[in-house]
Amino acid sequence: MTPIMTAVSFDMRAPAWGTPVQQLYGAALEMARYADEIGVDRIGLMEHHGAEDGYLPAPFVMAGGIAAVTRRVTIGLGAVILPLHDPVKIAEQIAIADLMSNGRLQVIFGAGYVPFEFQMFGAAMKDRGRLLDEGIETILRALRGERFEANGRPVFIRPLPVQKPENIVFAGGGVAASAKRAARLGVGFGPMRADIIPLYEEECRRLGREPGNYTRPCHRLPGIIMLSDDPDRTWSILEPHALHVVSEYAKWAAQEENTNSPFKGLDNLEALRRSGMFAVWTPDELVANADKVEDKGMFGFQPLVGGFPPAEGWKSLELLKAVIPRLRALPR
């Protein structure tokens, strides 16, 4: 098994009553630098559009900034909503971000589920599966350096990334079709549910190839952890930010009947607490829960979640610095 990994992610939500957005971006870059220095394994960036709280809409721009202030940490984007974008432009952005990071980029592509985003970009939700398939195929060919035609237009991009495209590109999702898509396209898999990973592996082998890399959701763990020497105090500060995040996701999930979003129905404090999505732990509690991290899983931290005050987020990261050596020393 791999050592226990840690990830620090940023959604860049900035509700009007929280930390001003210009302060959040500066803090995120400084936190990314620090996370790299203390041995965090992954920095994660998300993508959504048209959110009143400013949810990060340009993850590749942010990835370039993070690449400039880090040296070793993996920079993971996910999920990038590919049906909203020109795949040729995305291929170019991947190449540049991978060059800027010297081969540390990973990108999970998803189909999307928020109707307003599709309307905003002039895309049809009914076409999202096809657009995702075609887009990933175009990106892979472009990043391999091919000169070809896609949908009647010529494609040729330079420069090329440091990594092989199959090591950068992941297909994401939470249903069986997404596992089969990743296997069929020969790319890594970013599942929303751990129980469909075996299907991905089976499909890869049925098609005559070994499975690619994948991430493993740890449903026995909270999705977002804050470290604190005084959890009750930190919870009192975190609650409105956490409630804002789950409420906003719930609003998006409510727009599609068939969504498998875990946020559907989470629009009040009681539901938030029951969900177990957020936790405030002491360092000792984090170590005590390490046995719940499965192979290729990781502890996840969001020090600025929902506009959380940077000064409080820094306290969590400083405690993480002290606990990472303890996690690495645990037997696996």
HELIX and SHEET records of a PDB file:
HELIX    1   1 VAL A   21  ILE A   38  1                                  18    
HELIX    2   2 PRO A   59  VAL A   69  1                                  11    
HELIX    3   3 LEU A   82  LEU A   84  5                                   3    
HELIX    4   4 PRO A   87  MET A  100  1                                  14    
HELIX    5   5 PRO A  115  MET A  120  1                                   6    
HELIX    6   6 MET A  125  ASP A  127  5                                   3    
HELIX    7   7 ARG A  128  LEU A  143  1                                  16    
HELIX    8   8 PRO A  165  ILE A  168  1                                   4    
HELIX    9   9 ALA A  176  LEU A  185  1                                  10    
HELIX   10  10 ALA A  194  ILE A  196  5                                   3    
HELIX   11  11 ILE A  197  ARG A  206  1                                  10    
HELIX   12  12 PRO A  231  ALA A  253  1                                  23    
HELIX   13  13 LEU A  269  SER A  275  1                                   7    
HELIX   14  14 PRO A  283  ALA A  288  1                                   6    
HELIX   15  15 ALA A  290  LYS A  292  5                                   3    
HELIX   16  16 VAL A  305  GLY A  307  5                                   3    
HELIX   17  17 PRO A  310  ALA A  329  1                                  20    
SHEET    1   A 7 GLY A 188  PRO A 191  0                                        
SHEET    2   A 7 VAL A 169  GLY A 173  1                                        
SHEET    3   A 7 LEU A 105  GLY A 110  1                                        
SHEET    4   A 7 THR A  74  ILE A  81  1                                        
SHEET    5   A 7 ARG A  42  LEU A  45  1                                        
SHEET    6   A 7 MET A   5  PHE A  10  1                                        
SHEET    7   A 7 MET A 298  PHE A 301  1                                        
SHEET    1   B 2 PHE A 148  ALA A 150  0                                        
SHEET    2   B 2 ARG A 153  VAL A 155 -1                                        
SHEET    1   C 2 ILE A 224  LEU A 227  0                                        
SHEET    2   C 2 PHE A 278  TRP A 281  1                                        
END                                                                             
